[in-house]
Amino acid sequence: KDGSDVAPDDDNLPTADYEYTEVFDVDLSEGYKSIPEKHAGSNFPLRYAGDFGGTLICNIPVKAADLGTTGDKLNKLIALRDVGETPNIKFVYTNKTGGASPSTITETFTVKPESLQRLYRYQDTVVYRFIGIISTPSVITVS
């Protein structure tokens, strides 16, 4: 969560930016709704772009550094704003492309948190599954 680059209406931000160094099984789906409209003389509707929407699902293996000294790093991830609304959270996801000389791909987008599931497994690392609604189109860069 990047408190310095979130919409100014967010009033329940963490005291500092933080980063989860290990996130796996990231599933991003985004796009514009397709709105069909029939027209005279054809059985094939015209399609218009509707509202933008998307979903982020990712798993965060929890380490001590991810909790913060009071658990604030995970508690604030889904905390409501002071006015009762869900916050805007900026995500920056980085990974490698395939091939002999992989490049770094970075995707930046804003989400509104929907849920944070806890997966406690016997003798295994605790994993938190974050689900959020993507509220802005992704910006993708390759370097």
C-alpha positions, -999 to +999 in steps of 0.1 A: +000+000+000+015+033-010+001+061+012+018+088-008+001+081-040-035+073-030-064+095-037-065+125-013-098+114+002-082+085+020-079+095+056-070+062+073-036+056+058-007+037+073+021+058+089+045+048+061+045+030+028+051-008+030+059-036+007+051-073+007+082-089-008+065-122-016+032-124-033+022-154-054-006-168-075-016-133-086-047-132-107-056-099-124-087-095-146-098-061-159-117-046-187-148-028-199-183-043-197-197-051-231-231-037-237-250-052-267-275-031-286-298-046-312-305-026-343-329-029-371-321-053-400-295-074-381-294-103-357-259-092-347-259-066-319-236-037-319-213-037-288-205-006-268-181-002-239-196+001-205-181+007-171-145-003-163-141-031-137-117-058-126-106-081-098-073-088-081-067-120-062-033-126-047-017-147-019+007-131+006+028-155+027+030-137+060+064-131+076+071-111+108+081-080+088+047-081+070+028-078+103+045-047+117+050-043+154+013-042+161-002-060+131-009-026+115+004-036+081-023-063+077-050-046+097-049-014+076-050-034+043-088-037+046-096-010+072-124+014+063-118+051+060-130+073+088-162+081+068-170+044+064-159+039+028-133+014+015-099+030+008-081+033-025-050+011-024-022+015-049-006-018-059+027-022-078+033-058-089+066-068-104+076-101-121+098-114-149+088-122-184+097-155-200+125-162-224+163-166-224+168-129-213+138-122-191+127-086-187+110-071-157+073-064-161+057-039-136+020-034-133+005-005-113-032-001-105-056+010-078-080-014-059-107-012-033-103-041-008-131-066-008-118-094+016-087-108+033-089-145+038-066-162+063-052-197+054-037-213+084-022-246+076-008-272+100+030-267+102+031-243+073+034-206+066+004-185+072-010-172+039-034-143+034-055-142+003-063-106-007-093-099-030-099-065-043-119-046-070-096-029-095-109+006-099-084+020-124-069+005-156-035-010-151-004+008-163+021-018-175+058-012-181+086-035-192+123-028-185 
